[in-house]
Amino acid sequence: MDYDLAIEGTPGTISGGTGVLLIHPSTGETDRIDTEFLNVDTDHRLVVSTRTTAREVQQKLEYYGVDTENTVILDTLSVERGYSRRSSDRVHYVAAPDDLDGIVAQVREFLETHEGKLRVSLDSITEMAYYADEERARVAVEEILDLLSEHDAVGLFHIAEEVHEPEVLEGYHELFDGVIVLDEDGTVTTDF
């Protein structure tokens, strides 16, 4: 199954099972690229947020016109921060951003319980590594990439460039089929 891409400089389509790495400055504005990825040619989408709460993700999606009816949000922050939370069909929670097994389990459940064209956005690998560690984050990313392949889904994974050692970034670069680099000035370069 092929999926359309509407991000400048990328191929018109990518095949199911493709993971795309979004390398960005830590202060970079990634919302536009994230929502361009999520907003086309999709039946259901999952947004895994280790950086913002479900409410903030919802506001971003609404602002950029992403169909929230067919979007599930996994919030990894609210429980740990003590915010009020109510799980629903479209919002799920794990105990903390370092609960990487819980994150992988939620991605698996989403992919197993939804049909059609499925997209996953994970924002971000950097936060997973911050709360857990680099090695555990890498294992979780590899597990999610395997799940995407198994379910013919596609994913966009955010990583902040200057936070990680060059060899860590290079390792992720090699792991992904497509790489999008967002510069400080908003310039986008790609490698697919």
C-alpha positions, 0 to 999 in steps of 0.5 A: 500500500502506498501513502501520499506525502505532502511535504516539500522535497519528499517523494510523492508517495512512500510505501507502507512500512516506511519510517521517516525521521524528522531531524530538527533544531530543538527550537524548530517549528515542526508543527507544519511538517507534522500536520502535513504528514498526518493530514493526507491519504489517511484513515486513522492516525496516532499521535504519540506525544512525549513533549506536550499534553493531549490538550496541546496536541488537540489544539495543534491538530485543530489549528492545522485542520487535521481530522480529529475524529479519526485521530488517537492521541497518546499522552505520556505527560499528564499522569506524571504531572498530575493533570486531570485526565479522562481516557476516551476512545481518542485519548490514551495515557501512559504513566510517564514518558519513560514508560517505553514499553507502555508506549510501544504497547499502545502503538501496537494496540492502535495498529491492531485495532484500526484498519485502512491507511494508518499513520503514526507521529512520534514527537519525540525520540529526544524526549524518550531518550531524556526521560529513559536513556538513549539505548532504551529509546533506540530499542523502542523506536526499532520496535515501533518501526517493526510494527509499522512494517508488520501493519503496512503503516507509516510513521514520522519520528521527531528528533532534535539535532543538537541534543544527541551525539553525532554517532547517535544521530547517524545511527538513526539516519541509517535506521530510517528509509526517509530523512527530513532535515528542518533547519533553523531558518525553516529550510527543508532538505530530504534524503529518501 
